Amino acid sequence: MTDFSATRAAFHIPDGVIYLDGNSLGPLPKTAARRVSEVVTQEWGDHLIKGWNDCGWMDMPMRLGDRIGRLIGAEPGHVVVGDTLSIKVFQALAAAIKLNPDRRVILSDTGNFPSDLYMAEGLISLLGPDYDLRLVAPEDVSAAITEEIAVTLITEVDYRTGRKHDMAALTKKARAHGVVTVWDLAHSAGAIPVDLRGVGADFAVGCTYKYLNGGPGAPAFIYVSPDHAEKALPALSGWLGHDSPFAFDLGYRAGAGVSRMRVGTPPIVQMAALEAALDIWDGVDLQDVRNRSIDLSERFVAGVEAHCPGLVLASPRDPAQRGSQVSFRFEHGYAAMQALIANGVIGDFRAPDMMRFGFAPLYLDEDDIDAAVDTLRRVITDRLWETPEFQRKKAVT
Amino acid sequence: MTDFSATRAAFHIPDGVIYLDGNSLGPLPKTAARRVSEVVTQEWGDHLIKGWNDCGWMDMPMRLGDRIGRLIGAEPGHVVVGDTLSIKVFQALAAAIKLNPDRRVILSDTGNFPSDLYMAEGLISLLGPDYDLRLVAPEDVSAAITEEIAVTLITEVDYRTGRKHDMAALTKKARAHGVVTVWDLAHSAGAIPVDLRGVGADFAVGCTYKYLNGGPGAPAFIYVSPDHAEKALPALSGWLGHDSPFAFDLGYRAGAGVSRMRVGTPPIVQMAALEAALDIWDGVDLQDVRNRSIDLSERFVAGVEAHCPGLVLASPRDPAQRGSQVSFRFEHGYAAMQALIANGVIGDFRAPDMMRFGFAPLYLDEDDIDAAVDTLRRVITDRLWETPEFQRKKAVT
């Protein structure tokens, strides 16, 4: 059983703050500052160039990849860390589409995070006009999986509403139709149980600064299934993905398995924070996280619906259909969120009218939820965003 | 006049170390640890998601880009920081080749850093078999610039020998033949004066962990000239390069100028170290750096040639033809470099037989050079790599 009091104690949450935005940027693990400082002062400072070997820097992307792999049901040695999520989307897509050379359509949905779609557009701008990005409504993805589709590019959990796709069912259908799957786990990794191996996913990508708490701009990760690991080519074929980077051959020769998805020199200082964050996950069971996330989010939904008139649930009502966040539409959502934040409860806002709240059980408990609901109730019922005090406060910050 | 005693005092160089590998990884700026710690503990820790606005995180890529721009002769607002150098090579190439839609050949040379060539290969794997990467010897680049060439991809300073291309002459010839230029400044930025605007370069890319001392895995930069900034498309079209990232449009619309070369969430912790490193460059004149680099490297070459039999200069003898490093071929180069490092002088080795030494005037002076020569002399004349003491030491480290 996961010890949530221990995980909660592992984070720095500022006094007076209830943090419901870990789905955007996770909070600071207390050990991260020390770990980053060691890497900067002792490793970089004293080992200089030798740090690449002496301090294990060169292996960090695969080492951290494996630690993330455990949280998403990946086979050991099949996840590597690096770059940003958008870059990893591009790499996965570019490799996936070449594995289906007779097909030309990338299928995605209008609930996907826009950067995924932009990267697909960019890839198609290179591949040529025969290729196409087809967008359907999230609920129509399954029906749109046909023999015409080369690759699906689907984000499991919708960034705005938390609506969750049925990853197992969609992957199964894709496989049955010869479609290669690319799953974006941005709002899944560290939030809900993911079983890449179990569902038979082909590629997956994700970021580490949300529920994994790796820090602002922490690197992304990519998974390539054992079926494809020795065949998939990265297109972004950098020297650290080369079979023998320090041979400095003039021609590219892909490295073993997912290591070929490495590109350039990895961000060691940034990864030090991520490494400290991943320590907290040792001993955490994702099913425990999921159960608790559902308890917390159900408590929040019930509280808001009872006490905050005007807010309309935008997320699926059934928690099994959601990730680890809920969103409410509210006419004055932007202003209300500003006022809520000014009163110590941090969520965020997505245009045009969506107030978004994430529930990370590693550092949130029932008392936080009750206090957050109570503050939100005050904001809404007293229309705090209209008060002179708030307007003044806003003017000076 | 640049105050080199002040710049020297700004770095942490471990006791007993003479660091001649700043061309690979620059040493730690003393203020970097504090700056990184502030970003981790205060900004991330206390501002959480609000750090993106409160702490200026979102603007860092352009802000740091401008500070680098000053060092490479770029117009303000035309350099942005992010990703790795390999990714920036891909972006520049992908944009450049589309600006020359009737041509199909990327020209590079066999002295280029291999990752640049690998990225060009990867791009071509997407563009299709009509496209070609043509490699010539470095001395044949000028002759190979013809109306057939779409883009040149040239690294100004050779990573092994320090041999320097004539950037002004090659750019001029390229322009005369309608060829778009992509310059890789990996071994130029912070090492020698670069005048992107003056020579009329189209695109430039570079890294910040070498002479700019941004730390292991510090991000890269990209320059797009004002001529192209509103036309060049990044292909790696991520949300932070979108004209309006937080509108979350489903379709990509390139942002203003070079900001469209941003891709995903930038590495804030890593950039904090770079920011501290760039502070040191305030008040540094690159022509002073160049003059002093030539003095130091000439002193080193003379010393080595006088005292280290068997070492053969692999770099151009004329310092005007070199960047800020020199290399020597030596039969026992690998073992000798290990022994040299064990004796406190850090250079590096490139197969098959090249001992490489970088000269960064910001933290090196004449005494360092004399001491380095003296240590190298002892290593070579006493064949220190063969001594039992060294073999034992090697076995335990």
Contacts between the chains, C-beta under 8 A, distances in Angstrom:
chain1	res1	chain2	res2	distance
A	12	B	41	8.0
A	12	B	45	4.9
A	14	B	45	7.3
A	14	B	46	5.1
A	14	B	48	7.5
A	17	B	48	7.4
A	19	B	48	6.2
A	21	B	48	6.8
A	21	B	49	4.7
A	24	B	49	5.1
A	25	B	44	7.9
A	25	B	48	6.3
A	25	B	49	4.6
A	25	B	51	7.7
A	25	B	52	7.9
A	27	B	45	7.6
A	27	B	48	6.0
A	28	B	40	6.8
A	28	B	41	7.3
A	28	B	44	5.2
A	28	B	45	4.1
A	32	B	40	6.1
A	33	B	37	6.2
A	33	B	40	4.8
A	33	B	41	4.8
A	33	B	45	7.4
A	36	B	36	6.0
A	36	B	37	7.3
A	36	B	40	5.4
A	36	B	269	6.5
A	37	B	33	6.2
A	37	B	36	7.3
A	37	B	37	5.7
A	40	B	28	6.8
A	40	B	32	6.1
A	40	B	33	4.8
A	40	B	36	5.4
A	40	B	215	7.1
A	40	B	273	6.6
A	41	B	12	8.0
A	41	B	28	7.3
A	41	B	33	4.8
A	43	B	216	8.0
A	44	B	25	7.9
A	44	B	28	5.1
A	44	B	215	5.8
A	44	B	216	5.8
A	45	B	12	4.9
A	45	B	14	7.3
A	45	B	27	7.6
A	45	B	28	4.1
A	45	B	33	7.4
A	46	B	14	5.0
A	48	B	14	7.5
A	48	B	17	7.4
A	48	B	19	6.2
A	48	B	21	6.8
A	48	B	25	6.3
A	48	B	27	6.0
A	48	B	346	6.2
A	49	B	21	4.7
A	49	B	24	5.1
A	49	B	25	4.6
A	49	B	346	6.5
A	49	B	348	6.5
A	50	B	341	7.5
A	50	B	346	7.4
A	51	B	25	7.7
A	51	B	216	6.2
A	52	B	25	7.8
A	52	B	216	7.4
A	57	B	216	6.0
A	57	B	217	7.9
A	83	B	83	6.8
A	83	B	84	7.1
A	83	B	87	6.9
A	83	B	264	7.6
A	84	B	83	7.1
A	84	B	238	7.0
A	84	B	263	5.8
A	84	B	264	2.7
A	84	B	265	5.8
A	85	B	264	5.6
A	85	B	265	7.5
A	86	B	236	7.2
A	86	B	238	3.7
A	86	B	239	6.7
A	86	B	263	5.0
A	86	B	264	3.9
A	87	B	83	6.8
A	87	B	87	6.3
A	87	B	236	6.7
A	87	B	238	7.5
A	87	B	263	6.1
A	87	B	264	6.3
A	90	B	236	6.1
A	94	B	126	6.5
A	98	B	125	7.9
A	110	B	250	6.2
A	113	B	239	7.7
A	114	B	239	5.7
A	114	B	242	7.5
A	114	B	248	5.0
A	114	B	249	6.2
A	114	B	250	6.1
A	115	B	238	5.2
A	115	B	239	3.5
A	115	B	240	8.0
A	115	B	242	8.0
A	115	B	264	6.8
A	117	B	250	5.9
A	117	B	251	7.4
A	117	B	252	7.5
A	118	B	237	4.6
A	118	B	238	6.2
A	118	B	239	6.1
A	118	B	242	6.6
A	118	B	251	7.8
A	118	B	252	4.0
A	119	B	236	7.1
A	119	B	237	6.5
A	119	B	238	6.4
A	121	B	237	6.1
A	121	B	251	7.2
A	121	B	252	5.0
A	122	B	233	8.0
A	122	B	234	6.9
A	122	B	235	4.6
A	122	B	236	5.8
A	122	B	237	3.8
A	122	B	252	7.1
A	123	B	126	7.1
A	123	B	235	7.7
A	125	B	98	7.9
A	125	B	233	6.9
A	125	B	235	5.9
A	125	B	237	7.8
A	126	B	94	6.5
A	126	B	123	7.1
A	126	B	126	4.2
A	126	B	127	5.7
A	126	B	235	5.6
A	127	B	126	5.7
A	128	B	127	8.0
A	128	B	128	6.7
A	135	B	250	6.7
A	207	B	265	7.3
A	209	B	265	6.8
A	215	B	40	7.2
A	215	B	44	5.8
A	215	B	268	7.2
A	215	B	269	5.5
A	216	B	43	8.0
A	216	B	44	5.8
A	216	B	51	6.2
A	216	B	52	7.4
A	216	B	57	6.0
A	216	B	265	7.4
A	216	B	267	7.9
A	216	B	268	3.8
A	216	B	269	6.8
A	217	B	57	7.9
A	217	B	265	5.2
A	217	B	266	5.0
A	217	B	267	3.7
A	217	B	268	4.4
A	217	B	269	6.7
A	217	B	270	7.0
A	217	B	271	7.4
A	218	B	267	7.5
A	219	B	267	7.3
A	220	B	264	7.3
A	233	B	122	8.0
A	233	B	125	6.9
A	234	B	122	6.9
A	235	B	122	4.6
A	235	B	123	7.7
A	235	B	125	5.9
A	235	B	126	5.6
A	236	B	86	7.2
A	236	B	87	6.7
A	236	B	90	6.1
A	236	B	119	7.1
A	236	B	122	5.8
A	237	B	118	4.6
A	237	B	119	6.5
A	237	B	121	6.1
A	237	B	122	3.8
A	237	B	125	7.8
A	238	B	84	7.0
A	238	B	86	3.7
A	238	B	87	7.6
A	238	B	115	5.2
A	238	B	118	6.2
A	238	B	119	6.4
A	239	B	86	6.7
A	239	B	113	7.6
A	239	B	114	5.8
A	239	B	115	3.5
A	239	B	118	6.1
A	240	B	115	8.0
A	242	B	114	7.5
A	242	B	115	7.9
A	242	B	118	6.6
A	246	B	351	7.3
A	247	B	351	6.8
A	248	B	114	5.0
A	248	B	350	7.0
A	248	B	351	7.1
A	249	B	114	6.2
A	250	B	110	6.2
A	250	B	114	6.1
A	250	B	117	5.9
A	250	B	135	6.7
A	251	B	117	7.4
A	251	B	118	7.8
A	251	B	121	7.2
A	252	B	117	7.5
A	252	B	118	4.0
A	252	B	121	5.0
A	252	B	122	7.1
A	263	B	84	5.8
A	263	B	86	5.0
A	263	B	87	6.1
A	264	B	83	7.6
A	264	B	84	2.7
A	264	B	85	5.5
A	264	B	86	3.9
A	264	B	87	6.3
A	264	B	115	6.8
A	264	B	220	7.3
A	265	B	84	5.8
A	265	B	85	7.5
A	265	B	207	7.4
A	265	B	209	6.8
A	265	B	216	7.4
A	265	B	217	5.1
A	266	B	217	5.1
A	267	B	216	8.0
A	267	B	217	3.8
A	267	B	218	7.5
A	267	B	219	7.3
A	267	B	267	5.0
A	267	B	270	4.5
A	268	B	215	7.2
A	268	B	216	3.9
A	268	B	217	4.4
A	269	B	36	6.5
A	269	B	215	5.5
A	269	B	216	6.8
A	269	B	217	6.7
A	269	B	269	5.7
A	269	B	270	4.9
A	269	B	273	5.6
A	270	B	217	7.0
A	270	B	267	4.5
A	270	B	269	4.9
A	270	B	270	4.3
A	271	B	217	7.5
A	273	B	40	6.6
A	273	B	269	5.6
A	341	B	50	7.5
A	346	B	48	6.2
A	346	B	49	6.5
A	346	B	50	7.5
A	348	B	49	6.5
A	350	B	248	7.0
A	351	B	246	7.4
A	351	B	247	6.9
A	351	B	248	7.0
